Amino acid sequence: MMTDSRDSTIWRKSSYSPNGNQDCVEVGFQAPEVLVRDTKDRSGGTLSFGAAEWRAFLAGYRSQAH
């Protein structure tokens, strides 16, 4: 049986979650990746981003947010 190195990831729930935190994601940092998963379905899959991709995602989000 293989152990997934992501098991030791410390996850942070999004601080901007509508609907009383029911519709939110969690972000984990597992160098060199940034991981994202659905809080309601933690075993349902994880998206993985490189550092440059993550910065581009955040910049795009921030430009649309307000």
C-alpha positions as CSV (number, residue, x, y, z in Angstrom):
1,M,0.0,0.0,0.0
2,M,1.3,3.4,-1.0
3,T,1.2,6.3,1.4
4,D,0.1,9.6,-0.2
5,S,2.5,12.4,0.9
6,R,-0.5,14.8,0.9
7,D,-1.8,13.1,4.1
8,S,0.5,15.4,6.1
9,T,-0.8,18.5,4.4
10,I,-2.3,21.2,6.7
11,W,-5.5,22.5,5.1
12,R,-7.0,26.0,5.5
13,K,-10.6,26.7,4.8
14,S,-11.3,29.7,2.6
15,S,-12.1,32.8,4.7
16,Y,-14.5,34.0,2.0
17,S,-17.2,31.4,1.9
18,P,-20.8,32.2,1.2
19,N,-23.8,30.3,2.7
20,G,-22.4,30.0,6.2
21,N,-19.2,28.2,5.0
22,Q,-21.2,25.4,3.3
23,D,-20.0,26.2,-0.2
24,C,-16.2,26.5,0.3
25,V,-12.9,25.1,-0.6
26,E,-9.8,24.3,1.4
27,V,-6.2,25.1,0.3
28,G,-3.2,23.2,1.3
29,F,0.5,23.9,0.7
30,Q,2.6,20.9,-0.1
31,A,5.8,22.2,-1.7
32,P,6.1,22.7,-4.6
33,E,2.3,22.4,-5.1
34,V,-0.7,24.3,-3.9
35,L,-3.6,22.0,-3.4
36,V,-7.3,22.8,-3.5
37,R,-10.3,20.5,-2.5
38,D,-14.0,20.8,-1.8
39,T,-14.7,21.0,2.0
40,K,-17.8,18.9,1.7
41,D,-16.1,16.2,-0.3
42,R,-12.6,16.0,0.9
43,S,-12.0,12.5,-0.6
44,G,-13.5,13.5,-4.0
45,G,-10.3,14.8,-5.6
46,T,-7.7,17.5,-5.3
47,L,-6.6,20.1,-7.8
48,S,-2.9,20.8,-7.9
49,F,-1.3,24.1,-9.0
50,G,2.3,25.2,-9.4
51,A,3.3,28.4,-7.6
52,A,3.1,30.5,-10.8
53,E,-0.3,29.0,-11.7
54,W,-1.6,29.8,-8.2
55,R,-0.4,33.4,-8.3
56,A,-2.1,33.8,-11.7
57,F,-5.3,32.3,-10.3
58,L,-5.3,34.6,-7.3
59,A,-4.6,37.7,-9.5
60,G,-7.5,36.8,-11.8
61,Y,-9.8,36.3,-8.9
62,R,-8.8,39.5,-7.3
63,S,-9.3,41.5,-10.5
64,Q,-12.9,40.1,-10.7
65,A,-13.8,40.2,-7.0
66,H,-14.8,43.8,-6.5
